[in-house]
């Protein structure tokens, strides 16, 4: 790790080496100076080769040593002869390409270079400056020329809602702490009213929090009127260094209106890839800020712990889900999904894998296991206490999973992990909970066991297992993509992560077999849809008692039509070897209306004549 400084001509020696040395001192890193020459160079420096630039750079360092020998706070003391300084020469055709290659090979932490256009009209955007566009690390481009101040006593950070604002503030904080300087963090509001000023201040405080910078009394927050451009420039002119996030379009005007500070455009690393197009300035980098990471870790740690709150909410969710399944009510089932807190410990398992944190993983897995057992017991009791004629379509729907459910669970797990890490997306968690049903499959399994339907219980358990494996693995992968790493390098932690991921991956592959077979079966046979919903046990008992008086009559089917376009509310289908009187049908209609307590029900009675009979010998 090092600070890498690029020098292309003699005019860049003073500002580039001065500021790069300040930054290297503040970060306690070695300084690597790259002196570049490739003919033709700038007209006023045609006679300077890379070797002569190297000699000039060394002279500058020695002069600084001599002038500031008594100043123990100076970053230049004995730097020319220090082991923390390395000066390289290159004749590569492209200075930026050579610098980027060297930054990768040396794993540079920061690149410092001067802009070719010191007036700031160019070189401040990705399109103009290849270092800003392609550098693999943080990059600082200096503007204003060698006559500008080179001491970071007073630093101005202009926040422009750029993705690089955090990098600029972090650099300013390091320089201020090293030099005992002060920072002004400022932003401009187009509507300069009291409420906008307050919102602007809160945005600056949030930026400090996201960057992980402790103000400590050395950072002042200011909000300017965006229309008073000259006033902003005048305020900047009282500072030694002005830091602005990359892709700022106002830099040229600010350099023109000021005469004292050095301007520096800061780009955060790694190399950014624009979300839409290169000139839009909208960059994509999903890495978490320190504060978001801390909030995520705190929330998932707390939510993964087994607690009374967790058990109460999960138990109530299981009751609601069981009632919704037994009543065949989709709305009630969805409500239970929103109540259930089972997603949080599953995300905790994913975070534990990303962090190589067995303690968190075991706590989260314990919560999931006990929650699973609690939900099964409650749903089993609900099934025994509320017996019906048969399982409802809502229960059957969760007993026949296929590979599409695995895809839904994987996408939902990734979405839940991403939304948990982004405070502005936390409202999406409710949608994820609905998309990935966790409690309803468990309740379907418990109710199916109560009704002695082992096949459907096995299918519902398979759906829950599929959801669990996909959510944990995809959550872990999402957290890794978001930049969550671990400092744990012990063999025990590594073995735990490798073993857990391998076991879950194997489980996922095993699950693929029945899920794929279920999908193929569904494609061949079509999606099952009942023609009729069953009548209650009380109605069926009354009908069967009436029909028992005539041994030749049998109830073939009875139920409520599933189609909303059917003209009847209840349909009865009878079988008999002879015609039945209309009075017989009227009696059945009266029984249905009496038992269902609705005299306006439309009841259809159909008779099927048995034309033949087979008698065994």
C-alpha positions, 0 to 999 in steps of 0.5 A: 500500500502506498500513495502514488504521485504522477509528475509529467512536467516541472510545474507539477513537481511542487503541488503534486509532491507537496500534497502527496507527501501531506497525504502520505504522512496523514495516512502513514503510508510510503510515497511513490513518485512516478516521473513520466516523459514521452516526446513530444511533451508540453512546449515549455518543457521539451528539454525535460526527460524523465531522468531530469524530472527525477532530479528536479523532484529530488532537488525540491524534496531536499530544498524542503528538508533544508527549509523546514529542518527545524519544523518537526511537524513538516512532512518533508523532514528527511523525506528525500533520503527516507525509506518511505520515498521511492522515485521511479522513471518511465517513458511509457507512451501513456502516462495515465495507463502507466500510472494505473498499471503501477497502482494495480501492481503496488496496490496503491491506496491513492493516486495524486496527479495534477490536471493538464488543464489547471484552469479547471475547464477540463479534467474534472470528469470521467470523460476528460480524465482517464485517471478518474475514469479507470483508476483502481483506487481513490484518486486526487486531481489537483487544480489551480497551479503551483502558485496556490497554497500547499498547506492543509490548515483550513479545508473546505469540502463541497458536498454535491450529492456525488457518490464521491463526497464521502471519499473527499470528506474522509481525505479531508478528515485525515489531513486535518487530524494530521495537521491539527486543521479545521474542516468546513463541510458545505452544500448549496441549496437552490431553494434557500428557505429555512426548511431547505437549510435545515434539510441541507444541514441534516444531509451533511450530518448524514454524510459524516455518519455514512463516511464514519467521520467523527466531527469531534468539534473540527468540522463546521457544517454550512449551507449556502444559497446556490444562486449566490455563486460569487459568495460561495467562491469568496468563502472558498478563497479563505481556505487552503484546500477545496475538495470536490467530488469527481464529475463536478461541472462548476470547477472551472468557474470556481478556480477562476473566481478564487486565487488562494486555495488549491482545488482537488477533485476526489474520486473514490475507488475502485474504478466505477462503471456508470449506471447508464452512460459515462457522462451522466455522472450516475455511478454504481457502487453497492459497497456499504457505508460504515454506518449502514454496515453497523446498523445492519449488523446490529439489527440482524444480531438482535433479530437473530436472538431467540427472545420472548418477542420473537416467540410471541410474534411467531406464535400469533403469526402461526395462529393467523396463518392456520386460520387463513389456510383453514378458511381458504382466505388468501388475505388472512394468509398474506397478513400472517406473512407480514407478522412472522419474524422468521425472515430476520434470523434467516438473513442472520444466517446469511450474514454469519456466512459472509462474516465467517461468524459461527456464533451469529450463525448458531444463534440464528439457526437456533432461532429458526429451529425453535421457531419451526417447531413452535409453528408446527405444533401450533398449526397441528393443534389448530388442525385438530381443534377445527376439523373440516371435511377436507383440506382447502385449496390454500393448503394444497397449493403449498403442498406441491412446490416446484423449481419455480418456488426455488427461483422465487425464494432465491430472488427474495433472499437476495432482495431481503438482504439488499433492502436490509443493508439499505435504509432507504429500501427498508420498506421493501422488506414487507413485499419480500415477506409476502413473496417468500412465504415462510410460516404458511408452508409450515402451517400447511404441513402441520394441518396436513398432519392433523388431517393425516395427509402425509403427502401434502405435509411432505410437500409443504415441508419441502417448500419450507426447506427450499425457501430456507436454503435459497434465502440463506445462500443468496443472502450470504452472496448478496452481503458479500457483493455489498462489500461485507468481509471478515477479519477472521482468518482462523482455520476454524472459522474458514472450515465452518464457512466452507462446511456450511456452504457445502452442506447447503449447496448439496442440499440445494442440489438434492432439492432440485430433483423433486422440484424439477420432477414436480415442474415437469408433472405440472407441465404435463398434467396442468395446474390442478384446480378444484371444481367445487369447494367442500361443504361443511361437515354439518351440511354434509351430515344433514344431507347424508341423514336424509338420503339414508332413508332411500338406499337406492340414492347416493350423493356423488358430489356436493360443494360450492362452485369454484368459478365466480361465474357459476349461477348456483351457490351450491351444487348437489349431484345425486345418483339413483336407478330411477327418477326422483320426484321434484319434492325430493330435490326441494327437500334437499334444497331446504336442508342446505339453506337451513344448515347454511342459514341462508334462505336465498342460496341458489341450489342446483340438484342434478340426478344421474340415472344408473342405467346398469349395475354390475354384480360380482359372481 
